[in-house]
Amino acid sequence: MPDLTEILTGFGSVALIIAIGWLAGRGGVLGKNGGHALNMVVYWVAMPCMLLHTLSTADAGSALGEAFVVAAGSALTIAVIYFLVAKPLVGQRGPERVVGAMSASYNNVANLGIPIATAVLHDATAIVPALIFQIAIYAPICLTILDVLTSRHGRLDIRRTLMTPLRNPIFVGAALGLAAGALPNGLPTVLSSPIGLLGQAAVPMALLAFGIGLHGTTVLRKGTAPRRAILVSSLLKNLGQPLAAWFIASVLLGMESHALLAAVVIAALPTAQNVYTFSSRFGRGTVQARDSAVVTTLACVPVVLVIAVLLG
């Protein structure tokens, strides 16, 4: 279990790399589309390789155990709460309401989850249960609902929904890693060495890309951003979901020590950038998805530090 000094050191390293990315974005050293290109390398190559290499030697059974129940239970609980309060508090309905619920409950387990899990938990695989739940179950459900709500004829595109997880390289990398871990001797060295090298680039490149993306972003712009909706979804994300995860993990499941800390830290991760991607695809709730990701990311650091002190 890392002590507070190790946690602060880990977060300091994360913050420094993000700051370097911001400076790179400000200086334009990677060109106009450099940040996007870096994100694509992380998303399609480095992150899947990291998960594949790490999970090929990990305990596959733990991915669908208690941590999976906590990830699913806390996310669905917060999504339902937002869905119930959205109409009376912020006047939302329809697709915007769905995007708001996702902003309050869909974790950034891929891009920021791995470096934060590494810094706080010293275990990048802690994000896997939440990753599998979100990509294989939660995202298809939300995309199905958005598809129906925004379709002219109210028809469901079953083929597109079923193919959603298989089109996500992060999910494919995790699935291949779990499959490789089931092999008697794991991955052969001729594959594991280059995959491992590519995977080592995932965390620093993801943080650099995030820092580049922060430059020039205008958050909570008056007259454009639904500020009240963003406030509600951000409070539920930063405070509500970790509390829900603690209740499910500690009170209902009796989890303790490192397992409890990991479950709550993962639940405290900020809104995923995928929510913005999903909302952009349907053209609804994009500003809330974008701004919620930025606000919850900034608030995530002190929240995770408090969690680490209380549970660590």
Contacts in CASP RR format, 6 or more apart in sequence:
PFRMAT RR
TARGET T0000
AUTHOR 0000-0000-0000
METHOD contacts of the structure
MODEL  1
MPDLTEILTGFGSVALIIAIGWLAGRGGVLGKNGGHALNMVVYWVAMPCM
LLHTLSTADAGSALGEAFVVAAGSALTIAVIYFLVAKPLVGQRGPERVVG
AMSASYNNVANLGIPIATAVLHDATAIVPALIFQIAIYAPICLTILDVLT
SRHGRLDIRRTLMTPLRNPIFVGAALGLAAGALPNGLPTVLSSPIGLLGQ
AAVPMALLAFGIGLHGTTVLRKGTAPRRAILVSSLLKNLGQPLAAWFIAS
VLLGMESHALLAAVVIAALPTAQNVYTFSSRFGRGTVQARDSAVVTTLAC
VPVVLVIAVLLG
1 257 0 8 1.000
1 258 0 8 1.000
1 261 0 8 1.000
1 312 0 8 1.000
2 120 0 8 1.000
2 121 0 8 1.000
2 122 0 8 1.000
2 308 0 8 1.000
4 308 0 8 1.000
4 309 0 8 1.000
7 119 0 8 1.000
7 120 0 8 1.000
7 305 0 8 1.000
7 308 0 8 1.000
8 305 0 8 1.000
9 119 0 8 1.000
10 119 0 8 1.000
10 120 0 8 1.000
11 119 0 8 1.000
11 120 0 8 1.000
11 301 0 8 1.000
11 304 0 8 1.000
11 305 0 8 1.000
13 119 0 8 1.000
14 115 0 8 1.000
14 116 0 8 1.000
14 119 0 8 1.000
14 207 0 8 1.000
15 301 0 8 1.000
17 204 0 8 1.000
17 207 0 8 1.000
17 208 0 8 1.000
18 207 0 8 1.000
18 208 0 8 1.000
18 210 0 8 1.000
18 211 0 8 1.000
18 214 0 8 1.000
19 211 0 8 1.000
20 208 0 8 1.000
20 211 0 8 1.000
21 207 0 8 1.000
21 208 0 8 1.000
21 209 0 8 1.000
21 210 0 8 1.000
21 211 0 8 1.000
21 212 0 8 1.000
21 215 0 8 1.000
22 211 0 8 1.000
22 212 0 8 1.000
22 213 0 8 1.000
22 214 0 8 1.000
22 215 0 8 1.000
24 30 0 8 1.000
24 208 0 8 1.000
24 211 0 8 1.000
24 212 0 8 1.000
25 35 0 8 1.000
25 211 0 8 1.000
25 212 0 8 1.000
25 213 0 8 1.000
25 215 0 8 1.000
26 215 0 8 1.000
30 37 0 8 1.000
30 38 0 8 1.000
30 212 0 8 1.000
34 212 0 8 1.000
35 209 0 8 1.000
35 212 0 8 1.000
35 213 0 8 1.000
38 205 0 8 1.000
38 208 0 8 1.000
38 209 0 8 1.000
38 212 0 8 1.000
39 209 0 8 1.000
41 205 0 8 1.000
42 111 0 8 1.000
42 202 0 8 1.000
42 205 0 8 1.000
42 206 0 8 1.000
42 209 0 8 1.000
43 110 0 8 1.000
43 169 0 8 1.000
43 170 0 8 1.000
44 169 0 8 1.000
45 169 0 8 1.000
45 198 0 8 1.000
46 198 0 8 1.000
46 199 0 8 1.000
46 201 0 8 1.000
46 202 0 8 1.000
46 205 0 8 1.000
46 206 0 8 1.000
47 110 0 8 1.000
47 111 0 8 1.000
47 114 0 8 1.000
47 169 0 8 1.000
47 170 0 8 1.000
47 199 0 8 1.000
47 202 0 8 1.000
47 206 0 8 1.000
48 169 0 8 1.000
48 170 0 8 1.000
48 172 0 8 1.000
48 173 0 8 1.000
48 174 0 8 1.000
48 176 0 8 1.000
49 173 0 8 1.000
49 195 0 8 1.000
49 196 0 8 1.000
49 198 0 8 1.000
49 199 0 8 1.000
49 202 0 8 1.000
50 114 0 8 1.000
50 124 0 8 1.000
50 196 0 8 1.000
50 198 0 8 1.000
50 199 0 8 1.000
50 200 0 8 1.000
50 202 0 8 1.000
50 203 0 8 1.000
51 128 0 8 1.000
51 131 0 8 1.000
51 170 0 8 1.000
51 173 0 8 1.000
51 174 0 8 1.000
51 177 0 8 1.000
52 173 0 8 1.000
52 174 0 8 1.000
52 176 0 8 1.000
52 177 0 8 1.000
52 180 0 8 1.000
52 187 0 8 1.000
52 195 0 8 1.000
53 177 0 8 1.000
53 187 0 8 1.000
53 192 0 8 1.000
53 195 0 8 1.000
53 196 0 8 1.000
53 199 0 8 1.000
54 124 0 8 1.000
54 125 0 8 1.000
54 177 0 8 1.000
55 63 0 8 1.000
55 125 0 8 1.000
55 128 0 8 1.000
55 173 0 8 1.000
55 174 0 8 1.000
55 177 0 8 1.000
55 178 0 8 1.000
55 180 0 8 1.000
55 181 0 8 1.000
56 177 0 8 1.000
56 180 0 8 1.000
56 181 0 8 1.000
56 186 0 8 1.000
56 187 0 8 1.000
56 192 0 8 1.000
57 181 0 8 1.000
57 186 0 8 1.000
58 125 0 8 1.000
58 128 0 8 1.000
58 181 0 8 1.000
60 178 0 8 1.000
60 181 0 8 1.000
60 182 0 8 1.000
62 129 0 8 1.000
63 125 0 8 1.000
63 128 0 8 1.000
63 129 0 8 1.000
63 132 0 8 1.000
63 178 0 8 1.000
64 129 0 8 1.000
64 132 0 8 1.000
65 129 0 8 1.000
66 249 0 8 1.000
66 253 0 8 1.000
66 255 0 8 1.000
66 259 0 8 1.000
66 263 0 8 1.000
67 126 0 8 1.000
67 129 0 8 1.000
67 130 0 8 1.000
67 259 0 8 1.000
67 262 0 8 1.000
67 263 0 8 1.000
67 266 0 8 1.000
68 129 0 8 1.000
68 130 0 8 1.000
68 132 0 8 1.000
68 133 0 8 1.000
69 248 0 8 1.000
69 253 0 8 1.000
70 129 0 8 1.000
70 245 0 8 1.000
70 248 0 8 1.000
70 249 0 8 1.000
70 253 0 8 1.000
70 255 0 8 1.000
70 263 0 8 1.000
70 267 0 8 1.000
71 107 0 8 1.000
71 129 0 8 1.000
71 130 0 8 1.000
71 133 0 8 1.000
71 134 0 8 1.000
71 245 0 8 1.000
71 263 0 8 1.000
71 266 0 8 1.000
71 267 0 8 1.000
72 133 0 8 1.000
72 137 0 8 1.000
72 138 0 8 1.000
73 244 0 8 1.000
73 248 0 8 1.000
74 105 0 8 1.000
74 241 0 8 1.000
74 242 0 8 1.000
74 244 0 8 1.000
74 245 0 8 1.000
74 248 0 8 1.000
74 267 0 8 1.000
75 105 0 8 1.000
75 106 0 8 1.000
75 107 0 8 1.000
75 130 0 8 1.000
75 133 0 8 1.000
75 134 0 8 1.000
75 138 0 8 1.000
75 241 0 8 1.000
75 267 0 8 1.000
76 105 0 8 1.000
76 138 0 8 1.000
77 241 0 8 1.000
77 244 0 8 1.000
77 248 0 8 1.000
78 101 0 8 1.000
78 104 0 8 1.000
78 105 0 8 1.000
78 236 0 8 1.000
78 237 0 8 1.000
78 240 0 8 1.000
78 241 0 8 1.000
78 244 0 8 1.000
79 101 0 8 1.000
79 102 0 8 1.000
79 104 0 8 1.000
79 105 0 8 1.000
80 101 0 8 1.000
81 104 0 8 1.000
81 236 0 8 1.000
82 100 0 8 1.000
82 101 0 8 1.000
82 103 0 8 1.000
82 104 0 8 1.000
82 105 0 8 1.000
82 232 0 8 1.000
82 233 0 8 1.000
82 236 0 8 1.000
83 97 0 8 1.000
83 98 0 8 1.000
83 101 0 8 1.000
85 232 0 8 1.000
86 92 0 8 1.000
86 93 0 8 1.000
86 97 0 8 1.000
86 100 0 8 1.000
86 101 0 8 1.000
86 229 0 8 1.000
86 232 0 8 1.000
87 93 0 8 1.000
87 97 0 8 1.000
89 228 0 8 1.000
89 232 0 8 1.000
90 226 0 8 1.000
90 228 0 8 1.000
90 229 0 8 1.000
90 232 0 8 1.000
92 100 0 8 1.000
92 226 0 8 1.000
92 229 0 8 1.000
94 149 0 8 1.000
95 146 0 8 1.000
95 149 0 8 1.000
95 150 0 8 1.000
95 282 0 8 1.000
95 283 0 8 1.000
95 284 0 8 1.000
95 285 0 8 1.000
96 226 0 8 1.000
96 229 0 8 1.000
96 284 0 8 1.000
96 285 0 8 1.000
96 288 0 8 1.000
98 142 0 8 1.000
98 145 0 8 1.000
98 146 0 8 1.000
98 149 0 8 1.000
99 146 0 8 1.000
99 275 0 8 1.000
99 278 0 8 1.000
99 279 0 8 1.000
99 284 0 8 1.000
99 285 0 8 1.000
99 286 0 8 1.000
99 288 0 8 1.000
99 289 0 8 1.000
100 229 0 8 1.000
100 233 0 8 1.000
100 285 0 8 1.000
100 288 0 8 1.000
100 289 0 8 1.000
100 292 0 8 1.000
101 142 0 8 1.000
101 233 0 8 1.000
102 142 0 8 1.000
102 271 0 8 1.000
102 275 0 8 1.000
102 278 0 8 1.000
102 279 0 8 1.000
102 289 0 8 1.000
103 230 0 8 1.000
103 233 0 8 1.000
103 234 0 8 1.000
103 237 0 8 1.000
103 271 0 8 1.000
103 275 0 8 1.000
103 288 0 8 1.000
103 289 0 8 1.000
103 292 0 8 1.000
103 293 0 8 1.000
104 232 0 8 1.000
104 233 0 8 1.000
104 234 0 8 1.000
104 236 0 8 1.000
104 237 0 8 1.000
104 241 0 8 1.000
104 271 0 8 1.000
104 292 0 8 1.000
105 236 0 8 1.000
105 237 0 8 1.000
105 241 0 8 1.000
106 134 0 8 1.000
106 138 0 8 1.000
106 139 0 8 1.000
106 142 0 8 1.000
106 271 0 8 1.000
106 272 0 8 1.000
106 274 0 8 1.000
106 275 0 8 1.000
107 113 0 8 1.000
107 130 0 8 1.000
107 134 0 8 1.000
107 241 0 8 1.000
107 266 0 8 1.000
107 267 0 8 1.000
107 269 0 8 1.000
107 270 0 8 1.000
107 271 0 8 1.000
107 272 0 8 1.000
108 269 0 8 1.000
108 270 0 8 1.000
108 271 0 8 1.000
108 272 0 8 1.000
108 273 0 8 1.000
108 274 0 8 1.000
108 293 0 8 1.000
108 297 0 8 1.000
109 127 0 8 1.000
109 130 0 8 1.000
109 131 0 8 1.000
109 134 0 8 1.000
109 266 0 8 1.000
109 269 0 8 1.000
109 272 0 8 1.000
110 127 0 8 1.000
110 131 0 8 1.000
110 170 0 8 1.000
110 272 0 8 1.000
110 274 0 8 1.000
111 206 0 8 1.000
111 209 0 8 1.000
111 210 0 8 1.000
111 272 0 8 1.000
111 273 0 8 1.000
112 206 0 8 1.000
112 207 0 8 1.000
112 210 0 8 1.000
112 269 0 8 1.000
112 270 0 8 1.000
112 297 0 8 1.000
112 300 0 8 1.000
113 127 0 8 1.000
113 266 0 8 1.000
113 269 0 8 1.000
114 124 0 8 1.000
114 127 0 8 1.000
114 202 0 8 1.000
114 203 0 8 1.000
114 206 0 8 1.000
115 203 0 8 1.000
115 206 0 8 1.000
115 207 0 8 1.000
116 265 0 8 1.000
116 269 0 8 1.000
116 300 0 8 1.000
116 304 0 8 1.000
117 123 0 8 1.000
117 124 0 8 1.000
117 125 0 8 1.000
117 126 0 8 1.000
117 127 0 8 1.000
117 262 0 8 1.000
117 265 0 8 1.000
117 266 0 8 1.000
118 124 0 8 1.000
118 203 0 8 1.000
120 261 0 8 1.000
120 265 0 8 1.000
120 304 0 8 1.000
120 308 0 8 1.000
121 258 0 8 1.000
121 261 0 8 1.000
121 262 0 8 1.000
121 265 0 8 1.000
123 262 0 8 1.000
124 203 0 8 1.000
126 262 0 8 1.000
126 265 0 8 1.000
126 266 0 8 1.000
127 266 0 8 1.000
128 174 0 8 1.000
129 266 0 8 1.000
130 266 0 8 1.000
130 267 0 8 1.000
130 269 0 8 1.000
131 170 0 8 1.000
131 171 0 8 1.000
131 174 0 8 1.000
132 171 0 8 1.000
132 174 0 8 1.000
134 272 0 8 1.000
134 274 0 8 1.000
135 164 0 8 1.000
135 165 0 8 1.000
135 168 0 8 1.000
135 170 0 8 1.000
135 171 0 8 1.000
136 165 0 8 1.000
136 171 0 8 1.000
139 164 0 8 1.000
139 165 0 8 1.000
139 168 0 8 1.000
139 274 0 8 1.000
139 278 0 8 1.000
140 161 0 8 1.000
140 162 0 8 1.000
140 164 0 8 1.000
140 165 0 8 1.000
142 278 0 8 1.000
143 160 0 8 1.000
143 161 0 8 1.000
143 164 0 8 1.000
143 278 0 8 1.000
144 156 0 8 1.000
144 161 0 8 1.000
146 278 0 8 1.000
146 282 0 8 1.000
146 284 0 8 1.000
147 156 0 8 1.000
147 157 0 8 1.000
147 160 0 8 1.000
147 161 0 8 1.000
147 282 0 8 1.000
148 154 0 8 1.000
148 155 0 8 1.000
148 156 0 8 1.000
150 282 0 8 1.000
150 283 0 8 1.000
150 284 0 8 1.000
151 157 0 8 1.000
165 171 0 8 1.000
166 172 0 8 1.000
180 186 0 8 1.000
180 187 0 8 1.000
181 187 0 8 1.000
186 192 0 8 1.000
187 195 0 8 1.000
210 297 0 8 1.000
214 294 0 8 1.000
217 290 0 8 1.000
217 294 0 8 1.000
219 225 0 8 1.000
219 291 0 8 1.000
219 294 0 8 1.000
219 295 0 8 1.000
220 227 0 8 1.000
220 230 0 8 1.000
220 291 0 8 1.000
220 295 0 8 1.000
224 287 0 8 1.000
225 287 0 8 1.000
225 288 0 8 1.000
225 291 0 8 1.000
226 287 0 8 1.000
226 288 0 8 1.000
229 288 0 8 1.000
230 288 0 8 1.000
230 291 0 8 1.000
230 292 0 8 1.000
230 295 0 8 1.000
233 271 0 8 1.000
233 288 0 8 1.000
233 292 0 8 1.000
234 271 0 8 1.000
234 292 0 8 1.000
234 295 0 8 1.000
234 296 0 8 1.000
234 299 0 8 1.000
237 270 0 8 1.000
237 271 0 8 1.000
237 292 0 8 1.000
237 296 0 8 1.000
238 268 0 8 1.000
238 270 0 8 1.000
238 296 0 8 1.000
238 299 0 8 1.000
238 300 0 8 1.000
238 303 0 8 1.000
239 303 0 8 1.000
241 267 0 8 1.000
241 268 0 8 1.000
242 264 0 8 1.000
242 265 0 8 1.000
242 267 0 8 1.000
242 268 0 8 1.000
242 303 0 8 1.000
242 307 0 8 1.000
244 267 0 8 1.000
245 263 0 8 1.000
245 264 0 8 1.000
245 266 0 8 1.000
245 267 0 8 1.000
245 268 0 8 1.000
246 260 0 8 1.000
246 263 0 8 1.000
246 264 0 8 1.000
246 267 0 8 1.000
246 311 0 8 1.000
248 263 0 8 1.000
249 255 0 8 1.000
249 259 0 8 1.000
249 260 0 8 1.000
249 263 0 8 1.000
249 264 0 8 1.000
250 256 0 8 1.000
250 260 0 8 1.000
254 260 0 8 1.000
255 263 0 8 1.000
260 311 0 8 1.000
261 307 0 8 1.000
261 308 0 8 1.000
261 311 0 8 1.000
261 312 0 8 1.000
264 307 0 8 1.000
264 311 0 8 1.000
265 304 0 8 1.000
265 307 0 8 1.000
265 308 0 8 1.000
268 300 0 8 1.000
268 303 0 8 1.000
268 304 0 8 1.000
268 307 0 8 1.000
269 300 0 8 1.000
270 293 0 8 1.000
270 296 0 8 1.000
270 297 0 8 1.000
270 299 0 8 1.000
270 300 0 8 1.000
271 289 0 8 1.000
271 292 0 8 1.000
271 293 0 8 1.000
271 296 0 8 1.000
271 297 0 8 1.000
272 293 0 8 1.000
273 293 0 8 1.000
275 289 0 8 1.000
275 292 0 8 1.000
275 293 0 8 1.000
276 286 0 8 1.000
276 289 0 8 1.000
276 290 0 8 1.000
276 293 0 8 1.000
278 289 0 8 1.000
279 285 0 8 1.000
279 286 0 8 1.000
279 288 0 8 1.000
279 289 0 8 1.000
280 286 0 8 1.000
280 289 0 8 1.000
END
